[in-house]
Amino acid sequence: MKTPVNSRFGDPFLFEAERHAAWGAAQLRTLMAFLPEGDWSADLDACLYRQGGLELRVSVLGTYDAAAGSWMWGWANPGLSGTPVVALAARAGEYGRAYGIPEFAHEVHDLSGFADPGRAAETLAFAAMGVLGAPGYIGVQAGPDTRLYLLPDDPRVPYAAFDPVSLPNSLTSATGLIGHSPYALVAGYFERFGLPQRQEPGRISAALPGDVTAVVEFDELGRIANIRMTLGGHA
C-alpha cells in the first residue's frame, strides 16, 4: 500500500490546510477565471507578474525543485531574502514560528519521501495561501525542473463571494483535497465568510443571509453525512 501523500505533514499543518480547503478551492477558481490566457513573465525586483496583457503585483511564495523533490520558501531564498517581493510570503514563516508549525517555519523541505512530491508542494502553497488570506496562488514553470509559486498581492484580484446555493457542493467537493478533518473544513468555511456558527459534537450550524440556517452533520467517522437548509434560527 502506498503511503498517503500527506502522511509526512504534521497534524497542526494539516488542520490549517483543512480550515482553508473549501473557500480556498473556490478562490482558486475565481483567480483562474480572472487571469487571462497567455504567456507569462515576471520582474521580481519590481514585484510584478504579467500574463496575457495583465500586470499584477505579486509576492514570491516558494519554489519546487522536481529533480530533488524539494521545496524552498521564497523568504528563505538567499537571492530574495529581505526584499519586497517576499514580504507577504514571509508572513507564513512568522505564522509557523508563532504557532509551532514547522512546515511554514522551516526554510526548505525535502518532499522526496511523499508518494507525490509535486502534490505535496501544491499543498504547501495552498495552505500558505489560506493562512495569509491571499486571493489564490499562481504556479508557473520557471525551468525544466523548477516550478515557481507566486501570491497575488494586488487589490484588483477579486475574492470569491459566498453563495448559499453552491454551499453543499463547495463543502463536499473539497473534502478530498486535504482529507484530514471535514469538521475543520466546514468550520473554517463559515469562519472565512464571517457567518455565525454553533459547533457541537457531530454537527455545525451557521446563520446565513436571509434568515436561513445551514446545518452540517457528521457521521461516526467524522465524514460529512448530511447538509440541510432551514428557515429561521439555529436548527
Long-range contacts (C-beta under 8 A, 24 or more apart in sequence): 2-115, 3-113, 3-114, 3-115, 4-115, 4-179, 5-114, 5-115, 5-116, 5-119, 5-120, 5-123, 6-114, 6-120, 6-123, 6-178, 6-179, 6-180, 7-114, 8-111, 8-113, 8-114, 8-120, 9-103, 9-120, 9-123, 10-101, 10-102, 10-103, 11-180, 12-99, 12-100, 12-101, 13-101, 13-102, 13-103, 13-104, 13-127, 14-178, 14-180, 14-181, 15-180, 15-181, 15-184, 16-101, 16-127, 16-130, 16-131, 17-123, 17-126, 17-127, 17-130, 17-178, 17-180, 18-178, 18-180, 18-181, 18-182, 18-184, 18-185, 18-188, 19-130, 19-184, 19-185, 19-187, 19-188, 19-191, 20-126, 20-127, 20-129, 20-130, 20-131, 20-188, 20-192, 21-126, 21-130, 21-174, 21-175, 21-177, 21-178, 21-185, 21-188, 22-170, 22-171, 22-174, 22-185, 22-186, 22-188, 22-189, 23-130, 23-160, 23-170, 23-188, 23-189, 23-192, 23-193, 24-126, 24-129, 24-130, 24-174, 25-170, 25-173, 25-174, 25-177, 26-160, 26-170, 27-129, 27-135, 27-136, 27-159, 27-160, 28-126, 28-136, 28-137, 29-160, 30-135, 30-136, 30-158, 30-159, 30-160, 31-135, 31-136, 31-137, 31-138, 31-152, 31-157, 32-136, 34-157, 34-158, 35-138, 40-140, 42-148, 42-150, 44-80, 44-83, 44-85, 45-83, 45-85, 47-84, 47-85, 47-153, 49-138, 49-150, 49-152, 56-152, 56-153, 56-154, 56-156, 56-157, 57-152, 57-153, 57-154, 58-85, 58-138, 58-150, 58-151, 58-152, 58-153, 58-154, 59-85, 59-86, 59-87, 59-88, 59-89, 59-150, 59-151, 59-153, 60-85, 60-86, 60-89, 60-148, 60-149, 60-150, 60-151, 61-89, 61-92, 61-125, 61-128, 61-129, 61-137, 61-149, 61-150, 61-151, 62-89, 62-121, 62-124, 62-125, 62-128, 62-149, 63-142, 63-146, 63-147, 63-148, 63-149, 64-111, 64-117, 64-118, 64-121, 64-146, 64-147, 64-149, 65-145, 65-146, 66-117, 66-118, 66-145, 66-146, 66-147, 67-145, 68-110, 68-112, 68-145, 69-110, 69-111, 69-112, 69-114, 69-117, 70-108, 70-109, 70-110, 70-111, 70-112, 71-108, 71-109, 71-111, 71-120, 71-121, 71-124, 72-107, 72-108, 72-109, 73-104, 73-107, 73-108, 74-149, 76-107, 76-108, 88-132, 88-134, 88-151, 88-153, 89-128, 89-132, 89-151, 91-132, 92-128, 92-131, 92-132, 95-131, 95-132, 103-127, 104-128, 104-131, 118-147, 121-147, 121-149, 123-178, 125-149, 126-177, 135-159, 162-193, 162-195, 162-209, 164-208, 164-209, 164-210, 164-212, 164-214, 164-229, 167-208, 167-214, 167-227, 168-227, 171-216, 171-224, 171-227, 172-224, 172-227, 175-223, 175-224, 181-222, 182-218, 182-222, 182-223, 182-224, 183-218, 183-222, 186-216, 186-224, 190-214, 198-234, 205-234, 205-235, 207-233, 207-234
